[in-house]
Amino acid sequence: MALRDIAPGKKGKVTGLQKGNKGYRQKLLAMGLTPGTEFSVIRYAPMGDPVEIQVRGFALSLRKDEAAALFVEHL
């Protein structure tokens, strides 16, 4: 499942990261989005980019390309 499939106000959990994109993969891991991490979707911008999530006690905004590198599941 992709991050864009989770509605604002709902919770999810990171299940993995896309293999091919090393730049985004390293950046997301450094921001604390490791497999097993739970998060809440706060809001999407009007055009869908960026998305704001609450993770590990802080708000994080991700661009569409960054969010597409995440595999998530709905909680």
C-alpha positions in Angstrom: 0.0 0.0 0.0 1.2 3.5 -0.7 1.1 6.4 1.8 -1.3 8.4 -0.5 -3.9 5.6 0.2 -4.2 6.5 3.8 -6.7 9.2 4.6 -5.9 12.2 6.8 -6.5 11.5 10.5 -5.7 7.7 10.1 -2.7 5.8 11.3 -0.3 3.6 9.5 2.9 1.7 9.9 6.0 1.6 7.6 6.5 -1.9 6.3 9.4 -1.3 4.0 11.2 1.0 1.6 11.6 0.9 -2.2 14.8 -0.8 -3.2 15.9 1.1 -6.3 16.0 4.7 -5.1 19.1 5.0 -2.8 18.8 8.8 -2.4 15.3 8.8 -1.0 15.9 5.5 0.9 18.8 6.9 2.9 17.0 10.2 3.5 13.8 8.5 4.8 15.8 6.2 7.1 17.7 9.2 8.5 14.4 10.9 9.3 13.3 7.9 11.4 11.0 6.1 8.9 12.3 2.7 9.5 10.2 -0.5 9.0 7.8 -0.9 12.0 7.5 2.8 12.7 3.9 4.0 13.3 2.7 7.4 12.0 -0.4 9.5 11.6 -1.4 11.3 8.4 -2.1 14.9 9.4 -3.0 16.4 6.0 -2.4 16.6 2.3 -1.7 19.8 0.5 -4.5 20.9 -1.9 -2.7 19.5 -5.0 -1.6 16.4 -3.0 2.1 17.4 -2.6 3.4 17.5 0.1 1.8 15.2 2.7 2.3 15.9 6.4 2.7 13.1 8.9 3.2 12.8 12.6 6.1 10.4 13.4 8.2 9.9 16.5 6.8 13.0 18.1 7.4 15.5 15.3 5.7 16.7 12.1 7.3 15.6 8.8 6.4 16.8 5.3 7.2 14.5 2.4 7.0 15.2 -1.3 5.2 12.8 -3.6 8.4 11.1 -4.8 9.6 10.6 -1.2 6.3 9.3 -0.1 6.2 6.9 -3.1 9.4 5.2 -1.8 7.6 4.1 1.4 5.5 0.9 1.7 2.9 1.2 4.5 0.0 -0.6 6.0 -3.2 0.9 7.5 -3.7 0.4 11.2 
